[in-house]
Amino acid sequence: MTDSTIPTARLGDGGPEVGVQGLGCMGMSFAYGPTDADASRATLERALELGVTLYDTADAYGAGENERFLAPFVKAHRDEVVIATKFALSIPPDDPTKRIIRNDEPYIRQAVEASLRRLDVDVIDLYYMHRRDVNVPIEETVAVMADLVREGKVKHLGLSEVTGGELRAAQAVHPIAAVQSEWSLFSRDIEAGVVPAARELGAALVAYSPLGRGFLTGSFADAERDLTAGDFRRQQPRFTGDNAAANAALLAPVRTVAEAHGATPGQIALAWAQHRAQVHGLPVIPIPGTRRPTRVEENTGATRIVLTQDELSLLEPIAGKVAGDRYADMTFTSAGRE
């Protein structure tokens, strides 16, 4: 493994330049079972050495724990990293297992101040609306976010899981640097409306779960059987029961292409995601999550893999054969509203 750093791309027309692969940090504190803080800290440092500069978190990840965990790393490398966090998933004090979507001004202002405190920063580089509350006009939400930019609390704005129409409405209020949505060999619903809108408006596409929440790596084949009780993938339709068995069979062409490149299936999945930039003509920044330095080395290595047209054709049919939705409740996704 060489220490060659990855290329860069710009988030939006006026946004920051970042490595073409970012790092999803959620799993370091939340959702994927037991964590190792020392290994996670080493992963953050190794990622930066390899040119990863976009670090993604949210206030809902561990009820703020993930932001607190990242704070020392961000402070030590403040001029080198772009920190992205999100608001919108409010946690009721009487039930910490629930999330309520809020896009109203009082909540946004409360959320941004809390994130600034937890991250121990003066300004958030990229601030996302995590999910859309359809009862609040998106123009009103983005107007509040734009005020945060004018007040110097936020540098750039992002939206997560919005439709193409919602993105256009938001852009009319304030430039949107990045749209974050699930995009992988298993999840391509955003290509119909969201991706064309992002290209048209000059926004980058930040692809979360580009490894299908680990399923595309072959690290597990059935969430209920293979993952710990605290892992939220056990609740996702694609990874359990008959769906899991059917989807595991879809990895055969990924393994075939991986063998041809002397690569791992995960690297092929990431190379495919990176290639979407050429296919659709916009910046695409996958943010695979990992908690191990060796895995971030593997992931960034995918930026140097060039897939042939024959290989891309072999991978093309996979998404259309996937069994199960990406969430049990799709109403909170762009696909659920398109």
C-alpha positions as CSV (number, residue, x, y, z in Angstrom):
1,M,0.0,0.0,0.0
2,T,1.5,3.4,-1.0
3,D,0.8,6.6,0.7
4,S,-0.3,8.4,-2.5
5,T,-3.0,10.9,-1.6
6,I,-6.3,10.8,-3.4
7,P,-7.4,13.4,-5.9
8,T,-9.7,16.3,-4.9
9,A,-13.0,17.8,-6.1
10,R,-15.0,20.8,-5.2
11,L,-18.3,20.8,-3.2
12,G,-20.6,23.0,-5.2
13,D,-19.6,26.0,-7.3
14,G,-18.3,28.0,-4.4
15,G,-17.7,25.3,-1.9
16,P,-14.5,23.8,-0.4
17,E,-12.1,21.5,-2.2
18,V,-12.0,18.1,-0.6
19,G,-10.6,14.7,-1.2
20,V,-12.8,12.7,-3.7
21,Q,-13.5,10.3,-1.0
22,G,-14.7,11.4,2.5
23,L,-15.1,9.5,5.7
24,G,-18.5,8.7,7.3
25,C,-17.9,8.8,11.1
26,M,-21.2,7.6,12.4
27,G,-20.1,4.1,13.2
28,M,-17.3,5.3,15.5
29,S,-20.0,6.2,18.1
30,F,-23.3,4.8,17.0
31,A,-25.4,2.2,15.1
32,Y,-22.9,-0.5,14.2
33,G,-22.3,-2.3,17.5
34,P,-19.3,-2.1,19.8
35,T,-16.6,0.5,19.0
36,D,-12.9,0.9,19.8
37,A,-12.1,4.6,20.4
38,D,-8.4,4.2,19.9
39,A,-8.8,2.4,16.6
40,S,-11.3,5.1,15.5
41,R,-8.9,7.9,16.4
42,A,-6.1,6.1,14.4
43,T,-8.5,5.8,11.5
44,L,-9.2,9.5,11.5
45,E,-5.5,10.3,11.4
46,R,-4.7,7.7,8.7
47,A,-7.5,9.0,6.5
48,L,-6.1,12.5,6.7
49,E,-2.6,11.2,5.7
50,L,-4.2,9.7,2.6
51,G,-5.9,12.9,1.5
52,V,-9.4,12.4,3.1
53,T,-10.5,15.8,4.2
54,L,-14.3,15.6,4.4
55,Y,-15.4,14.2,7.8
56,D,-19.2,13.5,8.1
57,T,-21.2,13.4,11.3
58,A,-24.6,14.5,12.7
59,D,-26.0,15.6,16.0
60,A,-28.2,12.5,16.0
61,Y,-25.3,10.1,15.9
62,G,-25.2,8.9,19.5
63,A,-27.2,11.9,20.7
64,G,-24.2,14.2,20.1
65,E,-21.5,11.7,21.1
66,N,-20.1,11.4,17.6
67,E,-19.6,15.2,17.4
68,R,-17.9,15.2,20.8
69,F,-15.7,12.3,19.7
70,L,-14.5,14.1,16.6
71,A,-13.8,17.4,18.4
72,P,-10.2,16.8,19.4
73,F,-9.3,15.6,15.9
74,V,-10.9,18.5,14.2
75,K,-9.2,21.0,16.6
76,A,-5.8,19.4,16.0
77,H,-6.3,19.7,12.2
78,R,-8.7,22.6,11.9
79,D,-7.1,24.1,8.7
80,E,-6.8,20.7,7.0
81,V,-10.3,19.2,7.4
82,V,-13.8,20.1,6.3
83,I,-16.3,19.1,9.0
84,A,-19.9,18.4,8.0
85,T,-22.7,17.9,10.5
86,K,-26.5,17.8,10.3
87,F,-29.6,18.9,12.1
88,A,-33.3,17.8,11.9
89,L,-33.6,14.5,13.9
90,S,-34.7,15.7,17.3
91,I,-34.5,13.2,20.2
92,P,-37.4,13.3,22.6
93,P,-36.1,13.4,26.2
94,D,-38.6,10.8,27.3
95,D,-37.6,8.3,24.6
96,P,-34.0,8.4,23.4
97,T,-34.8,5.6,20.8
98,K,-37.1,7.9,18.8
99,R,-36.4,10.6,16.3
100,I,-38.7,13.4,15.4
101,I,-38.0,15.4,12.2
102,R,-37.8,19.2,12.9
103,N,-37.0,21.9,10.3
104,D,-38.4,24.9,12.2
105,E,-36.3,27.9,13.1
106,P,-36.2,27.6,16.9
107,Y,-35.0,24.0,16.6
108,I,-32.4,24.8,13.9
109,R,-30.9,27.6,16.0
110,Q,-30.8,25.4,19.1
111,A,-29.2,22.6,17.1
112,V,-26.5,24.7,15.5
113,E,-25.4,26.1,18.8
114,A,-25.3,22.7,20.3
115,S,-23.2,21.3,17.4
116,L,-20.8,24.2,17.6
117,R,-20.3,23.5,21.3
118,R,-19.8,19.7,20.9
119,L,-17.4,20.1,17.9
120,D,-15.6,22.9,19.7
121,V,-15.4,25.0,16.6
122,D,-16.3,28.6,15.7
123,V,-17.9,27.7,12.4
124,I,-19.3,24.6,10.8
125,D,-17.9,24.0,7.3
126,L,-20.9,22.2,5.8
127,Y,-24.2,22.2,7.6
128,Y,-26.9,19.8,6.3
129,M,-30.6,19.5,6.8
130,H,-30.6,15.8,7.7
131,R,-34.2,15.0,6.7
132,R,-37.1,16.9,5.4
133,D,-40.2,17.9,7.5
134,V,-42.8,18.2,4.7
135,N,-44.9,20.4,7.0
136,V,-42.3,23.2,6.8
137,P,-41.7,24.8,3.4
138,I,-38.2,24.0,2.4
139,E,-37.7,27.6,1.4
140,E,-38.3,28.6,5.1
141,T,-35.8,26.1,6.4
142,V,-33.1,27.1,3.9
143,A,-33.7,30.8,4.7
144,V,-32.9,30.1,8.3
145,M,-29.8,28.1,7.2
146,A,-28.8,31.1,5.0
147,D,-29.0,33.3,8.1
148,L,-26.5,31.0,9.8
149,V,-24.1,31.6,6.9
150,R,-24.5,35.4,7.2
151,E,-24.0,35.2,10.9
152,G,-20.7,33.3,10.5
153,K,-21.8,30.1,12.2
154,V,-21.9,28.0,9.0
155,K,-19.8,28.3,5.8
156,H,-21.7,26.2,3.3
157,L,-25.2,24.5,3.1
158,G,-26.1,21.0,2.3
159,L,-29.3,18.9,2.1
160,S,-29.8,15.2,2.7
161,E,-32.4,12.9,1.1
162,V,-34.2,15.7,-0.8
163,T,-36.0,15.3,-4.1
164,G,-34.9,17.1,-7.3
165,G,-37.8,19.6,-6.9
166,E,-36.9,20.3,-3.3
167,L,-33.3,20.9,-4.2
168,R,-34.4,23.4,-6.9
169,A,-36.6,25.2,-4.4
170,A,-33.8,25.4,-1.9
171,Q,-31.3,26.6,-4.4
172,A,-33.6,29.6,-5.2
173,V,-33.1,30.8,-1.6
174,H,-29.3,30.1,-1.1
175,P,-26.6,28.1,-3.0
176,I,-26.5,24.5,-1.9
177,A,-23.0,23.1,-1.9
178,A,-23.8,19.4,-1.5
179,V,-26.7,16.9,-1.6
180,Q,-26.2,13.8,0.5
181,S,-28.1,10.7,-0.4
182,E,-27.6,6.9,-0.4
183,W,-26.0,5.9,-3.7
184,S,-24.3,2.5,-4.4
185,L,-24.5,-0.5,-6.6
186,F,-27.5,-1.5,-4.5
187,S,-29.2,1.9,-4.3
188,R,-29.7,4.0,-7.5
189,D,-33.1,5.7,-7.1
190,I,-31.6,9.2,-6.9
191,E,-30.4,8.9,-10.5
192,A,-33.9,9.7,-11.8
193,G,-34.4,13.1,-10.3
194,V,-31.9,14.1,-7.6
195,V,-28.7,13.7,-9.6
196,P,-29.9,15.6,-12.7
197,A,-31.0,18.5,-10.4
198,A,-27.7,18.5,-8.6
199,R,-25.8,18.6,-11.9
200,E,-28.0,21.4,-13.2
201,L,-27.5,23.5,-10.1
202,G,-23.8,22.9,-9.6
203,A,-24.1,21.0,-6.3
204,A,-21.9,18.0,-5.5
205,L,-23.4,14.6,-4.6
206,V,-22.1,13.2,-1.4
207,A,-22.9,9.4,-1.5
208,Y,-23.5,7.9,1.9
209,S,-23.5,4.1,2.3
210,P,-21.6,3.5,-0.9
211,L,-20.7,0.0,0.4
212,G,-24.4,-0.8,1.0
213,R,-23.8,-0.5,4.8
214,G,-21.0,-3.1,4.4
215,F,-23.1,-5.7,2.6
216,L,-21.2,-5.0,-0.7
217,T,-17.9,-5.9,1.0
218,G,-19.2,-9.4,1.7
219,S,-18.4,-8.9,5.4
220,F,-21.8,-10.2,6.4
221,A,-24.6,-12.1,4.5
222,D,-27.5,-12.0,7.0
223,A,-27.7,-9.2,9.6
224,E,-29.8,-11.2,12.1
225,R,-27.3,-14.1,12.0
226,D,-24.0,-12.3,11.5
227,L,-24.3,-9.0,13.4
228,T,-24.5,-8.0,17.0
229,A,-27.8,-7.2,18.7
230,G,-27.1,-3.5,18.8
231,D,-26.4,-3.2,15.1
232,F,-29.2,-1.3,13.4
233,R,-28.7,-3.1,10.1
234,R,-30.7,-6.0,11.7
235,Q,-33.8,-3.8,11.2
236,Q,-33.2,-3.0,7.6
237,P,-35.2,-5.0,5.0
238,R,-32.4,-5.8,2.6
239,F,-30.2,-7.5,5.1
240,T,-32.5,-10.1,6.7
241,G,-34.4,-13.3,5.8
242,D,-35.1,-14.1,2.2
243,N,-34.0,-10.6,1.1
244,A,-30.5,-11.1,2.5
245,A,-30.1,-14.5,0.7
246,A,-31.3,-13.0,-2.6
247,N,-29.0,-10.0,-2.3
248,A,-25.9,-12.0,-1.3
249,A,-26.2,-13.8,-4.6
250,L,-26.0,-10.5,-6.4
251,L,-22.4,-10.0,-5.3
252,A,-21.1,-12.6,-7.7
253,P,-20.2,-10.1,-10.5
254,V,-18.6,-7.7,-8.0
255,R,-16.3,-10.5,-6.9
256,T,-15.6,-11.4,-10.5
257,V,-14.5,-7.8,-11.3
258,A,-12.6,-7.6,-8.0
259,E,-10.6,-10.7,-8.9
260,A,-9.6,-9.2,-12.3
261,H,-8.2,-6.1,-10.5
262,G,-6.6,-8.0,-7.6
263,A,-8.9,-5.9,-5.5
264,T,-11.6,-6.4,-2.8
265,P,-15.4,-6.4,-3.6
266,G,-15.6,-3.2,-1.5
267,Q,-13.0,-1.5,-3.6
268,I,-15.0,-2.3,-6.7
269,A,-18.2,-0.9,-5.2
270,L,-16.3,2.3,-4.3
271,A,-14.7,2.5,-7.8
272,W,-18.1,2.2,-9.3
273,A,-19.4,5.0,-7.1
274,Q,-16.5,7.2,-8.0
275,H,-17.1,6.6,-11.6
276,R,-20.6,8.1,-11.3
277,A,-18.9,11.5,-11.5
278,Q,-17.9,10.7,-15.1
279,V,-21.3,9.2,-16.0
280,H,-23.4,12.0,-14.6
281,G,-21.1,15.0,-15.0
282,L,-20.9,16.3,-11.4
283,P,-18.6,15.9,-8.4
284,V,-19.3,12.7,-6.5
285,I,-17.8,12.2,-3.0
286,P,-18.5,8.8,-1.5
287,I,-18.2,8.8,2.3
288,P,-17.7,5.1,3.3
289,G,-17.6,4.6,7.0
290,T,-15.0,2.6,8.8
291,R,-13.3,2.3,12.2
292,R,-10.0,0.7,11.1
293,P,-6.9,2.3,9.5
294,T,-6.4,-0.7,7.3
295,R,-9.9,-0.4,5.9
296,V,-9.5,3.3,5.1
297,E,-6.3,2.4,3.2
298,E,-8.3,-0.2,1.3
299,N,-11.1,2.3,0.6
300,T,-8.9,5.1,-0.6
301,G,-7.1,2.6,-2.8
302,A,-10.4,2.3,-4.8
303,T,-9.8,5.8,-6.2
304,R,-7.0,4.4,-8.3
305,I,-9.1,1.6,-9.9
306,V,-10.4,2.3,-13.4
307,L,-13.2,0.0,-14.4
308,T,-13.6,-1.0,-18.1
309,Q,-16.8,-0.6,-20.0
310,D,-17.3,-4.4,-20.0
311,E,-16.9,-4.4,-16.2
312,L,-19.3,-1.5,-15.8
313,S,-21.8,-3.4,-18.0
314,L,-21.5,-6.5,-15.8
315,L,-22.3,-4.4,-12.7
316,E,-25.1,-2.4,-14.3
317,P,-28.0,-4.8,-13.6
318,I,-27.4,-5.3,-9.9
319,A,-29.5,-2.5,-8.5
320,G,-32.6,-3.5,-10.4
321,K,-32.5,-7.0,-8.8
322,V,-32.1,-5.9,-5.2
323,A,-34.7,-7.3,-2.8
324,G,-36.2,-5.0,-0.2
325,D,-36.2,-1.2,0.4
326,R,-33.2,0.6,1.8
327,Y,-35.2,1.6,4.9
328,A,-38.3,0.0,6.5
329,D,-40.0,3.4,6.2
330,M,-39.1,5.1,2.9
331,T,-41.3,8.2,3.5
332,F,-38.3,10.0,4.9
333,T,-36.2,9.5,1.8
334,S,-36.1,11.4,-1.5
335,A,-37.4,8.2,-3.2
336,G,-40.4,8.1,-0.9
337,R,-41.4,11.6,-2.1
338,E,-40.4,11.6,-5.8
